Amino acid sequence: MVDPEYLVDKKVQKIDADIRGFKVALQKTRMDLESLDSRLDQEIAHSKSVAKSKHETYETLKSQLKHAEEEWKRADRAYNEAKKKKDKERSNLRKEVVKIEKRIREAEKAKEKRFKELDKEKEKIVEKAKREKAREMEEEKAREMARVEREKRRELGLD
C-alpha cells in the first residue's frame, strides 16, 4: 500500500503524470498499429487485384501484349511497394511500442526509488527522535538522581 504522503510529493506527482502520458501514448500507438493492418491490407488487396486483372488482360489480349504487360508490371510494383510500406510502418510502430513500454518501466522504477528515498528520510526522522528522547530521558534521570541525592543529604544532615 502506498503511503498517502507519497502521493503529494512533487516528484511522485510528476512521475505519475509521466506514466499516465506514456500509457496514453502507448494506447494510441497500439490502436494505430491495429488500424494499420486493416487499412494497408485493403490497399494491398486492391493492388494485388489490379495486378491480377492486368495480368489476365495480358493473357487474353495477345494483340495488346506490350501495353498490357507494362500496366501489369506497374500494378505489381505498386503491390510490392504497398506491402513494403506496410512492413516498414508495422516495424516502426512496434519499435515505438517497445520504446514507450521501456519508458513506462523506467518511470515506475524511478517512482519506486523515490518511495525508498522517502522511507529513508522517515527513518532518519525516527532515529533522530529516538536519540532526542534518549537524551531527554538521560537528562531527566540525572535530574532525578540529583534531587534524590539532595533529599538524602538533607535527611542525613549533610547539607
GROMACS elastic network, one bead per residue, 0.5 to 0.9 nm:
[ bonds ]
;  ai    aj funct       b0    kb
    1     4     6  0.89202   500
    2     5     6  0.83860   500
    2     6     6  0.70593   500
    2     7     6  0.79746   500
    2   115     6  0.85183   500
    3     6     6  0.55352   500
    3     7     6  0.73488   500
    3   115     6  0.88255   500
    4     7     6  0.53555   500
    4     8     6  0.72778   500
    5     8     6  0.56505   500
    5     9     6  0.69558   500
    6     9     6  0.52397   500
    6    10     6  0.87711   500
    6    12     6  0.67045   500
    6    13     6  0.85953   500
    6   114     6  0.87129   500
    6   115     6  0.69627   500
    6   118     6  0.76013   500
    7    10     6  0.80911   500
    7    12     6  0.62237   500
    7    13     6  0.63964   500
    7    16     6  0.88947   500
    8    11     6  0.86519   500
    8    12     6  0.72711   500
    8    13     6  0.66529   500
    9    12     6  0.52293   500
    9    13     6  0.61186   500
    9    14     6  0.86069   500
   10    13     6  0.50090   500
   10    14     6  0.60801   500
   10    15     6  0.85314   500
   11    14     6  0.50181   500
   11    15     6  0.60822   500
   11    16     6  0.84932   500
   11   111     6  0.81232   500
   11   114     6  0.77172   500
   12    16     6  0.59919   500
   12    17     6  0.84664   500
   12   110     6  0.87696   500
   12   111     6  0.61094   500
   12   114     6  0.71431   500
   12   115     6  0.82261   500
   13    16     6  0.50120   500
   13    17     6  0.60773   500
   13    18     6  0.85450   500
   14    17     6  0.50341   500
   14    18     6  0.61496   500
   14    19     6  0.85909   500
   15    19     6  0.61125   500
   15    20     6  0.86014   500
   15   107     6  0.62282   500
   15   108     6  0.76922   500
   15   110     6  0.75644   500
   15   111     6  0.63169   500
   16    20     6  0.61697   500
   16    21     6  0.85569   500
   16   107     6  0.81885   500
   16   108     6  0.84144   500
   16   111     6  0.79110   500
   17    20     6  0.51060   500
   17    21     6  0.61585   500
   17    22     6  0.85696   500
   18    22     6  0.60363   500
   18    23     6  0.85010   500
   18   104     6  0.81634   500
   18   107     6  0.73461   500
   19    22     6  0.50018   500
   19    23     6  0.60484   500
   19    24     6  0.85656   500
   19   103     6  0.83161   500
   19   104     6  0.58613   500
   19   105     6  0.89103   500
   19   107     6  0.64835   500
   19   108     6  0.74721   500
   20    23     6  0.50737   500
   20    24     6  0.61948   500
   20    25     6  0.85916   500
   20   104     6  0.89380   500
   21    24     6  0.51448   500
   21    25     6  0.61600   500
   21    26     6  0.84930   500
   22    25     6  0.50089   500
   22    26     6  0.59498   500
   22    27     6  0.85109   500
   22   100     6  0.63047   500
   22   101     6  0.79202   500
   22   103     6  0.73209   500
   22   104     6  0.62399   500
   23    27     6  0.60588   500
   23    28     6  0.85283   500
   23   100     6  0.80030   500
   23   101     6  0.83313   500
   23   104     6  0.74590   500
   24    27     6  0.51204   500
   24    28     6  0.61533   500
   24    29     6  0.85217   500
   25    28     6  0.51117   500
   25    29     6  0.60153   500
   25    30     6  0.84807   500
   25    97     6  0.88551   500
   25   100     6  0.75185   500
   26    29     6  0.50927   500
   26    30     6  0.60439   500
   26    31     6  0.85287   500
   26    96     6  0.82796   500
   26    97     6  0.61919   500
   26   100     6  0.61369   500
   26   101     6  0.73087   500
   27    30     6  0.50997   500
   27    31     6  0.61470   500
   27    32     6  0.85854   500
   27    97     6  0.89877   500
   28    31     6  0.50503   500
   28    32     6  0.61218   500
   28    33     6  0.85596   500
   29    33     6  0.61170   500
   29    34     6  0.86400   500
   29    93     6  0.68193   500
   29    94     6  0.86377   500
   29    96     6  0.74614   500
   29    97     6  0.66763   500
   30    34     6  0.62346   500
   30    35     6  0.86829   500
   30    93     6  0.79502   500
   30    94     6  0.84568   500
   30    97     6  0.70857   500
   31    34     6  0.50630   500
   31    35     6  0.61787   500
   31    36     6  0.84137   500
   32    35     6  0.51821   500
   32    36     6  0.58968   500
   32    37     6  0.89891   500
   32    93     6  0.79618   500
   33    36     6  0.50673   500
   33    37     6  0.69259   500
   33    89     6  0.85287   500
   33    90     6  0.66462   500
   33    93     6  0.62755   500
   33    94     6  0.77027   500
   34    37     6  0.59092   500
   34    38     6  0.73968   500
   35    38     6  0.55750   500
   35    39     6  0.63488   500
   35    40     6  0.86152   500
   36    39     6  0.53344   500
   36    40     6  0.59575   500
   36    41     6  0.82338   500
   36    86     6  0.77195   500
   36    89     6  0.80832   500
   36    90     6  0.75203   500
   37    40     6  0.53580   500
   37    41     6  0.57240   500
   37    42     6  0.84658   500
   37    86     6  0.75436   500
   37    90     6  0.81032   500
   38    41     6  0.51357   500
   38    42     6  0.62759   500
   38    43     6  0.87151   500
   39    42     6  0.53728   500
   39    43     6  0.64668   500
   39    44     6  0.87837   500
   40    44     6  0.59962   500
   40    45     6  0.83863   500
   40    82     6  0.72925   500
   40    83     6  0.78262   500
   40    85     6  0.83814   500
   40    86     6  0.60640   500
   41    45     6  0.59097   500
   41    46     6  0.83985   500
   41    82     6  0.88897   500
   41    83     6  0.83603   500
   41    86     6  0.81746   500
   42    46     6  0.60026   500
   42    47     6  0.84750   500
   43    46     6  0.50998   500
   43    47     6  0.61205   500
   43    48     6  0.84951   500
   43    79     6  0.81205   500
   43    82     6  0.69279   500
   43    83     6  0.86894   500
   44    47     6  0.50344   500
   44    48     6  0.59475   500
   44    49     6  0.83894   500
   44    78     6  0.85188   500
   44    79     6  0.57413   500
   44    80     6  0.81863   500
   44    81     6  0.89769   500
   44    82     6  0.58824   500
   44    83     6  0.62600   500
   44    86     6  0.87117   500
   45    48     6  0.50407   500
   45    49     6  0.59617   500
   45    50     6  0.85177   500
   45    79     6  0.81272   500
   46    49     6  0.50334   500
   46    50     6  0.61413   500
   46    51     6  0.85363   500
   46    79     6  0.81366   500
   47    50     6  0.51292   500
   47    51     6  0.61138   500
   47    52     6  0.85949   500
   47    75     6  0.63012   500
   47    76     6  0.71685   500
   47    77     6  0.88038   500
   47    78     6  0.62635   500
   47    80     6  0.84877   500
   47    82     6  0.77834   500
   48    52     6  0.61063   500
   48    53     6  0.85439   500
   48    75     6  0.75752   500
   48    76     6  0.69710   500
   48    78     6  0.85057   500
   48    79     6  0.56714   500
   48    80     6  0.87807   500
   49    52     6  0.50822   500
   49    53     6  0.60891   500
   49    54     6  0.85564   500
   49    75     6  0.89345   500
   50    53     6  0.50702   500
   50    54     6  0.61223   500
   50    55     6  0.85034   500
   50    72     6  0.78503   500
   50    75     6  0.62073   500
   50    76     6  0.81108   500
   50    79     6  0.86928   500
   51    54     6  0.52044   500
   51    55     6  0.61268   500
   51    56     6  0.86875   500
   51    71     6  0.80515   500
   51    72     6  0.52877   500
   51    73     6  0.74635   500
   51    74     6  0.79727   500
   51    76     6  0.52172   500
   51    77     6  0.87231   500
   51    78     6  0.85668   500
   51    79     6  0.75182   500
   52    55     6  0.50189   500
   52    56     6  0.61947   500
   52    57     6  0.86267   500
   52    72     6  0.75398   500
   52    75     6  0.85878   500
   52    76     6  0.84054   500
   53    56     6  0.51625   500
   53    57     6  0.62896   500
   53    58     6  0.87137   500
   53    72     6  0.79197   500
   54    57     6  0.50280   500
   54    58     6  0.63155   500
   54    59     6  0.88404   500
   54    68     6  0.62789   500
   54    69     6  0.74806   500
   54    70     6  0.89637   500
   54    71     6  0.63793   500
   54    73     6  0.85073   500
   54    75     6  0.77013   500
   55    59     6  0.64338   500
   55    60     6  0.88595   500
   55    68     6  0.72339   500
   55    69     6  0.69802   500
   55    71     6  0.83595   500
   55    72     6  0.54201   500
   55    73     6  0.84726   500
   56    59     6  0.50400   500
   56    60     6  0.62241   500
   56    61     6  0.84007   500
   56    68     6  0.88876   500
   56    72     6  0.88952   500
   57    60     6  0.52703   500
   57    61     6  0.57382   500
   57    62     6  0.85069   500
   57    64     6  0.85544   500
   57    65     6  0.83740   500
   57    68     6  0.63279   500
   57    69     6  0.85140   500
   57    72     6  0.86578   500
   58    61     6  0.54908   500
   58    62     6  0.64465   500
   58    63     6  0.89303   500
   58    64     6  0.71639   500
   58    65     6  0.54497   500
   58    66     6  0.81056   500
   58    67     6  0.81941   500
   58    69     6  0.58522   500
   58    72     6  0.78209   500
   59    62     6  0.63909   500
   59    65     6  0.77461   500
   59    68     6  0.87645   500
   60    63     6  0.88042   500
   60    65     6  0.88114   500
   61    64     6  0.54903   500
   61    65     6  0.63221   500
   61    68     6  0.80458   500
   62    66     6  0.84719   500
   62    68     6  0.89089   500
   63    66     6  0.82450   500
   64    67     6  0.56391   500
   64    68     6  0.61102   500
   64    69     6  0.84776   500
   65    68     6  0.53418   500
   65    69     6  0.59354   500
   65    70     6  0.86750   500
   66    69     6  0.52714   500
   66    70     6  0.64491   500
   66    71     6  0.89488   500
   67    70     6  0.53852   500
   67    71     6  0.65541   500
   67    72     6  0.88089   500
   68    71     6  0.52129   500
   68    72     6  0.61500   500
   68    73     6  0.86765   500
   69    72     6  0.50889   500
   69    73     6  0.62114   500
   69    74     6  0.86441   500
   70    73     6  0.52040   500
   70    74     6  0.62173   500
   70    75     6  0.86942   500
   71    74     6  0.50374   500
   71    75     6  0.61569   500
   71    76     6  0.84952   500
   72    75     6  0.51568   500
   72    76     6  0.60522   500
   72    77     6  0.85955   500
   73    77     6  0.61674   500
   73    78     6  0.86666   500
   74    77     6  0.51395   500
   74    78     6  0.63741   500
   74    79     6  0.87634   500
   75    78     6  0.50055   500
   75    79     6  0.62556   500
   75    80     6  0.87248   500
   76    80     6  0.62495   500
   76    81     6  0.85376   500
   77    80     6  0.50744   500
   77    81     6  0.59898   500
   77    82     6  0.84401   500
   78    81     6  0.50168   500
   78    82     6  0.59932   500
   78    83     6  0.84715   500
   79    82     6  0.51425   500
   79    83     6  0.61646   500
   79    84     6  0.86156   500
   80    83     6  0.50225   500
   80    84     6  0.60938   500
   80    85     6  0.84552   500
   81    84     6  0.50045   500
   81    85     6  0.59670   500
   81    86     6  0.85205   500
   82    86     6  0.61428   500
   82    87     6  0.86452   500
   83    86     6  0.51037   500
   83    87     6  0.62869   500
   83    88     6  0.86262   500
   84    87     6  0.50934   500
   84    88     6  0.60601   500
   84    89     6  0.85276   500
   85    88     6  0.51180   500
   85    89     6  0.60321   500
   85    90     6  0.84287   500
   86    89     6  0.52379   500
   86    90     6  0.60062   500
   86    91     6  0.84364   500
   87    90     6  0.51915   500
   87    91     6  0.60704   500
   87    92     6  0.86351   500
   88    91     6  0.50816   500
   88    92     6  0.61870   500
   88    93     6  0.86540   500
   89    92     6  0.50470   500
   89    93     6  0.61157   500
   89    94     6  0.84900   500
   90    93     6  0.51615   500
   90    94     6  0.60294   500
   90    95     6  0.85355   500
   91    94     6  0.51291   500
   91    95     6  0.62026   500
   91    96     6  0.86545   500
   92    95     6  0.51344   500
   92    96     6  0.62711   500
   92    97     6  0.87652   500
   93    97     6  0.62236   500
   93    98     6  0.86936   500
   94    97     6  0.50228   500
   94    98     6  0.63168   500
   94    99     6  0.85961   500
   95    98     6  0.51202   500
   95    99     6  0.61184   500
   95   100     6  0.86316   500
   96   100     6  0.60722   500
   96   101     6  0.84530   500
   97   100     6  0.52146   500
   97   101     6  0.60546   500
   97   102     6  0.85233   500
   98   101     6  0.51075   500
   98   102     6  0.61259   500
   98   103     6  0.86652   500
   99   102     6  0.51183   500
   99   103     6  0.62904   500
   99   104     6  0.87278   500
  100   104     6  0.62016   500
  100   105     6  0.86513   500
  101   104     6  0.50609   500
  101   105     6  0.62691   500
  101   106     6  0.86541   500
  102   105     6  0.50585   500
  102   106     6  0.61425   500
  102   107     6  0.85490   500
  103   106     6  0.50229   500
  103   107     6  0.60409   500
  103   108     6  0.85088   500
  104   107     6  0.50751   500
  104   108     6  0.61113   500
  104   109     6  0.85645   500
  105   108     6  0.51008   500
  105   109     6  0.61749   500
  105   110     6  0.86326   500
  106   109     6  0.50222   500
  106   110     6  0.61783   500
  106   111     6  0.86063   500
  107   111     6  0.61703   500
  107   112     6  0.86853   500
  108   112     6  0.62634   500
  108   113     6  0.85748   500
  109   112     6  0.50842   500
  109   113     6  0.61051   500
  109   114     6  0.85789   500
  110   114     6  0.61603   500
  110   115     6  0.86452   500
  111   114     6  0.50639   500
  111   115     6  0.62964   500
  111   116     6  0.87622   500
  112   116     6  0.63284   500
  112   117     6  0.86779   500
  113   116     6  0.50920   500
  113   117     6  0.62636   500
  113   118     6  0.86954   500
  114   118     6  0.61675   500
  114   119     6  0.85466   500
  115   118     6  0.50829   500
  115   119     6  0.61778   500
  115   120     6  0.86712   500
  116   120     6  0.61868   500
  116   121     6  0.86372   500
  117   120     6  0.50924   500
  117   121     6  0.62856   500
  117   122     6  0.87204   500
  118   121     6  0.50544   500
  118   122     6  0.62929   500
  118   123     6  0.86687   500
  119   122     6  0.50756   500
  119   123     6  0.62016   500
  119   124     6  0.86887   500
  120   124     6  0.62203   500
  120   125     6  0.86847   500
  121   124     6  0.51045   500
  121   125     6  0.63773   500
  121   126     6  0.87525   500
  122   125     6  0.50482   500
  122   126     6  0.62242   500
  122   127     6  0.86242   500
  123   126     6  0.50029   500
  123   127     6  0.60825   500
  123   128     6  0.85052   500
  124   127     6  0.50786   500
  124   128     6  0.60778   500
  124   129     6  0.85458   500
  125   128     6  0.51014   500
  125   129     6  0.61409   500
  125   130     6  0.85986   500
  126   129     6  0.50814   500
  126   130     6  0.61579   500
  126   131     6  0.86803   500
  127   130     6  0.50263   500
  127   131     6  0.62240   500
  127   132     6  0.86303   500
  128   131     6  0.51196   500
  128   132     6  0.61646   500
  128   133     6  0.85352   500
  129   132     6  0.50803   500
  129   133     6  0.60220   500
  129   134     6  0.84847   500
  130   133     6  0.50828   500
  130   134     6  0.60492   500
  130   135     6  0.85470   500
  131   134     6  0.50513   500
  131   135     6  0.61318   500
  131   136     6  0.85682   500
  132   135     6  0.50461   500
  132   136     6  0.61055   500
  132   137     6  0.85299   500
  133   137     6  0.60573   500
  133   138     6  0.85398   500
  134   137     6  0.50401   500
  134   138     6  0.61439   500
  134   139     6  0.86187   500
  135   138     6  0.50432   500
  135   139     6  0.61804   500
  135   140     6  0.85528   500
  136   139     6  0.50583   500
  136   140     6  0.60653   500
  136   141     6  0.84384   500
  137   141     6  0.59453   500
  137   142     6  0.85091   500
  138   142     6  0.61202   500
  138   143     6  0.85895   500
  139   142     6  0.50634   500
  139   143     6  0.61648   500
  139   144     6  0.85444   500
  140   143     6  0.50642   500
  140   144     6  0.60434   500
  140   145     6  0.84753   500
  141   144     6  0.50861   500
  141   145     6  0.60401   500
  141   146     6  0.85172   500
  142   145     6  0.50707   500
  142   146     6  0.60874   500
  142   147     6  0.85493   500
  143   146     6  0.50589   500
  143   147     6  0.61036   500
  143   148     6  0.85991   500
  144   148     6  0.61054   500
  144   149     6  0.84674   500
  145   148     6  0.51023   500
  145   149     6  0.60448   500
  145   150     6  0.85711   500
  146   149     6  0.50081   500
  146   150     6  0.61239   500
  146   151     6  0.86258   500
  147   150     6  0.50881   500
  147   151     6  0.62009   500
  147   152     6  0.86258   500
  148   151     6  0.51095   500
  148   152     6  0.61510   500
  148   153     6  0.85163   500
  149   152     6  0.51636   500
  149   153     6  0.60503   500
  149   154     6  0.85078   500
  150   153     6  0.50678   500
  150   154     6  0.60771   500
  150   155     6  0.85240   500
  150   159     6  0.80077   500
  151   154     6  0.50210   500
  151   155     6  0.60451   500
  151   156     6  0.84773   500
  152   156     6  0.59535   500
  152   157     6  0.82223   500
  152   158     6  0.83743   500
  153   156     6  0.50714   500
  153   157     6  0.57881   500
  153   159     6  0.58515   500
  154   158     6  0.59752   500
  154   159     6  0.56091   500
  155   158     6  0.77563   500
  155   159     6  0.88392   500
  156   159     6  0.81958   500
